[in-house]
C-alpha cells in the first residue's frame, strides 16, 4: 500500500489526531454547531447513496483522473479551505499544500488560515485556489484579489454561507469564539500534548498570514478578534458580488450553496461554478445534509455551470457516492486535517494516497472505467 497501513481509514486518523492534539484544538476541528445534528447527518445521508456494479462487460482499468476548469487532476477530490489550520496542527496548511501539489489535486487556501497567499502559490507553483471571506472595505477586497491574481491562483472561491458565526458550544466553552482567549484549562491541555507544543514553538504562534498587511501591529488576541469581526462581513448580495466578478479574470466559484435560489443567483452573476456545502455542518444545524441539495442542483444546473460538493465526505467510497449523485468534483476539509494531526509532515501524503487507493478500488469493483461514468451506476429506486 502507498500509505502507512497502521492508519488505513479516516476513522483511524481521527482517533490518532485526537490523542495528539490539545482538546480545544481537536474540538475546533471535529465539532459542528448547536447539537451537531447536521454534522452527523452529512455523512450518514451521503452513505445512504448506493451504486451498482456491472461485472459482465469489457473492462481493463479505472481512470481516476478528472478534468476541472481546464486542468486534469489525478483524482476527483481536493482539499477544502479550512480556517485556523495552524492552530489545530502546527504548519498544517503548508503540509497539505505541498501534498496536494505532489499528488496533483487542488488545494484551496482560506482567507483566515495560517498560510499566506504568496507562500501557498510558491508551494503549489501557482496552482492553489483562493477562498475569499468578503471584506467590508473595498480596498482590502481589491488588494486580496490582486494578490491572488499575481500569485497565479486559477480559481477564486467566494464564501457565502457565513452571514453570522455558527453557534458552536464546544468552541465557546474552550474560548475559541471571536474574540478568542487562552484559559488555564487550555494551557494545561497544551502541556499534555508535547509534540503539538514543540511544533508550535518551532513554527511560531499561528496568525492570519494573508491578512498581515491589513492588521494593526501589536494586537492581543481579544483585539485581533474584534478587528476580524469589524473587517469581514459574511452577508452577501448581488451588489457585493458584481465587483468581484468584474475584477477577477479567472474562474469564479460560489461556495456554501444549499438552495436553488443561491445557485440561480450565482448563474445570473456569471459564476463559473458552485460548491454545494453546509460548511461541514458548522453553521446551520437545522439544514439539509449536503448530498440532498447536491442531487437537486446537479440535475438542474449541471449542464450550465460546474456543480461541486463538500461537507460530510470521509472516504473514497464517499467520493464515488458524491460523483455518482452528479457532482463534477468533491472537496474535504476535516479529512485532511485529521491526517495532518495524526501524522504531522506525512499526514497529507498519507491521506491523499489512502483516498486515491480507496477510490480506485471502488471504481474497479464497479467495473467503471471513467469518473464521468459513475452516475450510470447510481441506484435511484
N, C-alpha and C positions, 0 to 999 in steps of 0.2 A: 504494500500500500504506500502511496506517496505522501503519507502523513503519519503522525505519531499514533500508533494503534492502541495506546492506552486510553486515548480520548476519541473514540470513533463516532461520537454523536454530539450534537449541541447540548443535550442534557448533561453529558459528562463534562463538557467545557464549562457550562454554567455552574455546576457544583464545585469544580476546581476554582473557578473565579471567585465564588462566594467565600471559599476558605482563604483566599489570598488578599481580598480587598477589605478595607475598613467597612463596617456595617453601613455607615451613612453613604459611602460611595456606591456600594452594591445596591442599596435601596434606591438610589437615584437612577441607576441603570435598570433595575429589574421592575420597578413599580409602574403602575398606571395612574389613574386618578379616582377619586371618590372610593368606591368599593372594589375597584379593579375588575368590574364585570366585563367591560369591553376589551380589556387586556386579554382575559381568558377566552372571550367569545371569538376574537380574531383568529386564533389558531384552531380552536375547536370547530368552528363552522367551515373554515378552509379545509379541514381534514375530513369533512363530510363529502367533499367532491371525490367522485370515483372515476376511474378511467379503465377502459377495457383493452386487453392485448389482442393482437391479430397475428396468430402464430403461423398460419399456413399461407405464406406469401414470400416472394423473393425479398431477402434482406441480407445485406452484407455488413453494414456498420452504421453506427449512430453518429451523425454530425451534430455536435452540441453547440456549434458556433451560431451567432445571431447578429444580424446587421441592425444597427440603430444609429440614426442621424448620420449616415454616410460612413460609419466605421464598423468593421466586423469584429465583434468581441468573441472571446473563446467560449463564453457561456452566457445564458440569458439572465444573469443576475449581477447586481453591483452593490456597492457599499453606500447605504443611505446616509444623509447628513445627520450628525449627532452633535449636540451641544456639549460643551464642557468635557470633552473626551479625556483631556489630560488630568482632570480631577478623578475620573474613575480608574484609569490606569495611566501612569506617567508615560508621556511620549507616544501614547496610543495612536493619535491621528497620523503621525509620521510613520509608525509601524504599518498602519493599514494602507496609507497612500503608496508606500513602497511595494507592498504585497500586491495591491491592485494593479499597479503598472507592470510588475513582473509577470502576473497571470493574465494580463490583457482583459481586465474587467473595469468598468467605470468606478471612480471614486468621487463622491460628492462632498465638497467641503462646506460646512456650515459657517455662516457669518459669526456665530457665537461659540465656535470651538476654539481650541488652543493651538492652532497652527495657522500661519499667515497664508494669504492668497499666494504670495510670491514663493514661499517655501514649498507649498503644495505643487505649484507649477514646476518648480525645479525638480522635485522628486518624481513627477509624472511626465516630464518633458512636454508640458503644456496641455496635457490631456485631462487634468482634473476638471470636473464641473464645479460651479459655484452656486450655492443656495443663499438667496438674499432674504434676510429679515428686513422689511421695508423701513428705512429710517424716516423720522419725522422731517428732518431738514433735507431739502433738495440737494444742497451742496454735498452733504455726506453721501447721499444715494448716488449722485452722479460720479463722485470720486470712486466709490466702491465699484461701480460699473466700469469706469475707465481702467481701474487697476485689474479687474478680472479680464477685460479685453486685452490689455497689454500683456498679461500673463499667458494669453493664448487659450483661456478656457473656452471650449467649443459650445458649451451649453450653460445657460443661466436658468436656475430653478427658483421661482418666486414662491415663497411660503404663504399660504392663505388661511391656514386653519388655527392660527393663534391670535384671535381678536382679543383674547384675555388669557391670562395664565391659568392652566388647569388647576383644580383643587386637588393637591396631592398630599394626603395626610402624612405619609412617611417622610416626605421632604420637609414638611412644616415642622414635624417633631424633631427632625435632625438639623434644623436651621438652614436648610438649603433652598428655601424660598428666597425671593428677592425682596429686601436686601439680605444677603447671606450672613451667617455668623458661625464662629467656631466655638463650640461649647466644650466644657471639661469632659463631657461624655464622649464627644468626637475625638478629642485628643487621646483619651485612653484607648479608643478603638485603633487609632493610628499606631500607638506604641505596641499593640498586639499584632501588628502586621509589618514586621521589619523589612521585608522585601519591598513592599509598596513605599514605606517611609524612606528607605535608602534610594530608591529610584526617583522619588520626588526630590530629595536633596540633590541628586545628580543632575536632574533636568530642570530644577527650579520650580517655584510656585507657579501653577498654571494660571495663565492670563488670556484674555481675549486678544490674541495676537493680531488679527486683521483689523481690530478696532483701535490699536495703539495710537495711530495718528490723530484720532478724534477724542481721545480720553485725556483729561487733565492729569498731570503728574501728581503723585503723592496721595491719591485717594485710598482710604482704607476700604475694607470690604463693604461696610454699610454705605459709604459714599459711592462706591462703584455700582452697587445695586440700584441706588436712587438714580445715578447717571444713566444706567441702562434703561430703566423704566421711562425716563424722560426722553431718551434719544430714539427709541424704537416704538413704532405703533403697528400692531398686527392687524388693525382694522383696514381692509382694502375696499376700494370701489373702482369703477371704470376710470374715473378721472385720475386716480393714483397709478393705475396700471398703464395708461396710454403713454406717458412719457418714458416709461421703461421700455415698452415695445418700440418707440421711436428711436431711443438711443442705442439699444442693444442690437447689434448686427448679426449675432449668431443665432443658434436655436434657442427658443424660449419655451419653458415648461412651467405650468402651474401645479404646485404640489399641495396636497391636502383636500383634493376634490372628493366629495362624497354625495353629490347630488346632480341631477340633470340640469338644474339651474346654473350652477357654477361651471359645469362643463360647457354649456352653451355660451356663457359669458367669455370663457377662455377662447372658444372658437371665434366668436364675434370680434374679439380684440386682437386676433391674429396670432395667438399662441400656436406653437408647433405641436405641443403635446400636453398631457396631464399625467400626474401621478395620483391615482386613486389611493387615498390614505386617510386614516383617522389618527395620525400622529402616534402610532403604536399604542393606541388606547390611553393616551396620556392627557387628552383634552375633554372628550365628551363621553362619559360613561354610559349615557342613555342612548348612544348612537348605534349604528349598524356595524357589524363586522365588515372589514374592507372587501371581502370576497363578494358580498351582496351587491353593492353599487358597481364593483368592477364588472360583474356579469352583465348588468343592465347597460352600463356606459360603453363597454366594449362593443356590444351589439348595436347601439345607436350611433356611436361616434367613431368607431374604429376604422371606418373607411375614409374619414375626413381629417383625422389627426391621430397622433401616436398615443395610445392609451396604455399606461404602465401602472404598476401597483407596488405598494409596500404595506407593512403592518401585519404581523402575525406569522410571517414565513420563518421557518426554523430548520428546513432540511431540503435536500434535493428533491424528494417527492413533493414537498410543498411548492417548490418552484414549478414542477411539472403540473401540479394541480392548477396553479395560477395561470400558466401558459395555456393549458387546455381550456380554461374558462374565458380566454380571449385576450389576456394581457400580451402586449408586444414585448414587454421586458418587466423584470421584477427587481426589487431592492430590499435589502435587510440592514437593520441597524444594530439592534441588540445582539444578534447572532455573532457578528464580527467583534463586538466589544467583549462578549463572553470569551472569545478566542484570545484576544489581547490580554484580558485579565487573567486567564488561565495559564497562558504560555509565554507572556511577555513578547520579546522580539520575534519569537517563532509563531506567535498566535495568528497573525494574518495569513502567512503562507499555509499553515496547517488548516485553517478553517476553509480557505478557498479550495485547497486541494481536496479536502474531505467532501465539500459540497459538489465539486465537479465530479468526483467519483460516484457519489450517490445519484446525481442527476443522470450521468451516463448510464448507470446500471438500470435505472427505471426506463430510459428510452430503449435500451437493448431488450429489456423484459417485455416491453410493449411491441417490439419489432417496429419501432418508429425511426425512420431514417433522418428526418429533419425536424427541427424545433417547430417550424411553421405547420407541421402536420399534427401536432399534439391535439388541437381541437377536434380532429377526426376521431380521437379516442375517448372523448368525453361521454360519459353516460348521463343522459338527460332525463330519464324517467324517474 
